[in-house]
Amino acid sequence: MKLIDKYTLKSFLKNFFFGLLCFIILFILVDLFENIDKFIDKKLSAGLIFRYYVYFIPEIIKLITPVSILLATLFTTSRFISLSEMTAVNSAGVSIYRYSLPLLLFGILITLASVYFNGWVVPYSNAAKLEIEREQIGKNKTPGVIQNLSIQDSENQILTIRTYNESSRSGESVSLQIFSDRELSDLRERFDAENITWDDAAKKWLLRKVTSRSFDSSGLVSFSYSDSSYEDNLYANSNISLTPERINIKQKKPDELVITELRAFIDEMKYKGQDVTRAEVDYYSKLSFPFANLVVIIFGVSLSLNQRKGSAALQFGISILVTFIYLGFIKISQTFGYNGDIDPMLTAWIANIVFLAIGLINFLRMNLKS
């Protein structure tokens, strides 16, 4: 690594970590002032509040890393320009591309790290934070008892539970309807049970007081009753793929699910013929957001070179403005994606594509001028 690379990277990292620390403190203070009355009302201890914000920090880092990188890029490059160091670098035959190389390498490294961090570390911390909110603050509380749970368990199978208790893993007033493979409106089997309970030892559902009916094109052809029956004894090749874990996942927010859990959940819902558009947008967003770290470096270098000179306040203002535009772009595209107007993958990547294109065009134009 050349001296200029070390000098550039040192200046960039100093600005980056300073910005990261400032934003973390700012986020925590704003959230603390917003929730201090709730903490006092619920008589939360200082230790619990401290733990709450420790769990909150990974989510803050996920959100503000691109902002801090953009801020560091603008500050570093603008300082080079204002002190005429960029002129000296150009005079030494170092191109803009070569000057940007250490920043781009750092961008690639932090992007790869962020894929793991955002996909696995952040969901675990979010789950721990939300658990404190639900149990201690009464915020984002899950019902515990789910009313009118209706699931398309497979392509031709619908399971309905009027009341499901998550803690006891049991439900009341159960109906399992089996339709024809060729005609999904053609009901073939129906099983009604007074209750259903998950058997941990057998790893399957036990239904009690089960009424079974079979149908053909002419109507009801058989009727039977049993005191109890496991799911795999209801009819030939019978199986309920829904498990208590899958029910719990359905009650969780996407921010609480690690990437592999969310992917498995989407695949399962797809297999059952359910609409997974919203979940796919959230999944691809988890993958695309870390690449904003690399995009903002290219965008930031080209923007700061175009500005030539400017105060720190101006660079900070530009960073905040660009961030708001970027996040606004993401939210607008997500709305279209959730409605199914845009492909889920394109929805997640469109902001990165647009800002990368602007940055590259500006980058090439500035290099031609220099």
Secondary structure, 3 states (H helix, E strand, C coil): CCHHHHHHHHHHHHHHHHHHHHHHHHHHHHHHHHHHHHHHHCCCCHHHHHHHHHHHHHHHHHHHHHHHHHHHHHHHHHHHHHCCHHHHHHHCCCCHHHHHHHHHHHHHHHHHHHHHHHHHHHHHHHHHHHHHHHHHHCCCCCCCEEEEEEEEEECCEEEEEEEEECCCCEEEEEEEEEECCCCCCCEEEEEEEEEEEEECCCCEEEEEEEEEEEEECCEEEEEEEEEEEEHHHCCCCCCCCCCHHHHHHHHCCHHHCCHHHHHHHHHHHHHCCCCCHHHHHHHHHHHHHHHHHHHHHHHHHHHHHHHCCCCHHHHHHHHHHHHHHHHHHHHHHHHHHHCCCCCHHHHHHHHHHHHHHHHHHHHHHHHHHC
